Amino acid sequence: MTKNPKVTIAPAAGKLAVLTPGMGAVATTLFAGVEAVKRGMAEPVGSYTQMGRIRLGKRSENRMKKVNDLVPLAGLNDIVFGGWDIFSENAYEAAKHAQVLEKDLVEALQEPLSKIKPMAAVFDKDYIKRIDGPNVKTGKNKMDLADQLRADIRTFMKDNGCDRAVMVWCASTEVYCPPTEVHQSLKAFEEGLKNNDPAISPSQIYTYAALKERVPYANGSPNVSVEMPALIELSKEMGTPICGSDFKTGQTLLKTVIAPGLRNRQLGVAGWYSTNILGNRDGEVLDDPGSFKSKEVSKTGVLGEICSADMYPELYSNIHHVVRINYYPPRGDNKEGWDNIDIFGWLGYPMQIKVNFLCRDSILAAPLVLDLALFMDLAGRAGMRGIQEWLSFYFKAPVAAPGLKVEHDLSVQLLKLENTLRFFTNEELINHLGLTHYGVDEGEA
Ligand SMILES: NC(=O)c1ccc[n+]([C@@H]2O[C@H](COP(=O)([O-])OP(=O)(O)OC[C@H]3O[C@@H](n4cnc5c(N)ncnc54)[C@H](O)[C@@H]3O)[C@@H](O)[C@H]2O)c1
């Protein structure tokens, strides 16, 4: 690897603990998938860190390098998985329960999966209404619960001989609770932990514990966990990277591909109706209006940002954007999404686009969790702190620095990610200018 003199990246030596609050469908599909890949039973399809290639230098140089050959990422054999859940099932039992993967595959991986046993969770029924379980911590206040989680992290790392850890939130979506006074500064937040402030959710207690242990934290769900001044302040203070929110997997992934395409061609949008049927535990939790509200906010924000009514009033000032998720048990994890997009073109003539995506929720999400874990570990070793906007590629509602516009366009997000990797390795940043005809760049950008 070429080194950027401005960046020091510590080597990916030793073992990496990948810790997930929540050991449900997404987390167990990740654990099983990595174990299957390690054994040569499957390919890590969907994972940019494992399969992606990045162009380096001029087009004429023809240099395409595998991402994991370019930057020093932890190897799959060096990952140790751990997690917390309100249910005490180990990852083998939880994977069977989730019914995402075929029985034969789960049985073949019984040995490594059975070893992953959930630590007792920090849980509050007020934040997740539709489920309840026995494997839950008790403590004298929320600070005490955070201290217990910190002890869990340290014990896990010691017991498993890990040198570093990352945490990716894979637990259920909590009810929609925008930040309050207690979230505005670290001082107020720590007071709130001691005083059991009801506005502090379990996911925020996990985030606080991770950051205090200098463990990078990524938020895979739409609820507020790290997206607030207090914990952003803590991440900077501890020199630890953070990112979120809400894995961009199915319908929203396609939305952030299609919408920029329409806008780039200056085509108008009159309405976008998105509906889903979903039958897994996530769907059950999202059946509660409070949890759904968190999802609705992250899912609907995308379109308004890409198709900005302020910038293009003639095209986007009157978009009827509707997002629905319907809990429908027969489908399990195999979600079906329908999008009806009413667009208009030259002289306002209307047209329609229909998208019917028969997807598999956790199959789409698992590789994102792997990439986030590996890139957040890289960011930590590269001394990055605070919000990691270059990982917006993975999120429905990417967190940006205060006052900055969020970038939702998937291709722009990828460009930013790639250029960050080029920056790390002292490779030329690519701007795709390529004005060779004017002699601006003789080597072709
Ligand atoms: N699958 C996708 O495509 C996708 C996309 C975006 C976001 N997400 C989000 O990822 C998360 C996980 O999804 P899933 O399908 O695995 O859901 P799931 O219901 O199968 O798993 C979530 C697990 O979290 C546990 N849990 C709940 N509260 C907890 C707590 N406080 N501490 C520890 N464990 C707790 C539950 O018991 C459950 O086992 C959800 O928030 C979901 O919205 C998933």
The ligand as an ORCA input file, in Angstrom:
! r2SCAN-3c Opt
* xyz 0 1
  N     -32.947     -5.940      6.782
  C     -32.925     -4.781      6.215
  O     -32.984     -4.688      5.016
  C     -32.795     -3.558      7.061
  C     -32.625     -2.342      6.417
  C     -32.496     -1.196      7.180
  C     -32.516     -1.274      8.547
  N     -32.720     -2.467      9.165
  C     -32.794     -2.451     10.600
  O     -31.918     -3.403     11.150
  C     -32.443     -3.796     12.430
  C     -32.405     -5.306     12.530
  O     -33.291     -5.880     11.599
  P     -33.640     -7.433     11.710
  O     -34.409     -7.788     10.500
  O     -32.451     -8.210     12.076
  O     -34.646     -7.420     12.931
  P     -34.940     -8.620     13.952
  O     -36.216     -8.269     14.615
  O     -34.813     -9.944     13.303
  O     -33.726     -8.519     14.981
  C     -33.617     -7.501     15.912
  C     -33.184     -8.132     17.209
  O     -32.941     -7.081     18.143
  C     -33.330     -7.558     19.428
  N     -33.455     -6.397     20.293
  C     -34.462     -5.504     20.382
  N     -34.158     -4.557     21.270
  C     -32.918     -4.822     21.735
  C     -32.057     -4.199     22.646
  N     -32.406     -3.072     23.261
  N     -30.840     -4.749     22.865
  C     -30.459     -5.881     22.236
  N     -31.255     -6.530     21.365
  C     -32.463     -6.004     21.114
  C     -34.599     -8.331     19.153
  O     -34.863     -9.239     20.182
  C     -34.248     -9.023     17.838
  O     -33.701    -10.317     18.054
  C     -33.843     -3.199     12.541
  O     -33.800     -2.015     13.314
  C     -34.156     -2.872     11.117
  O     -35.101     -1.826     10.988
  C     -32.844     -3.614      8.456
*
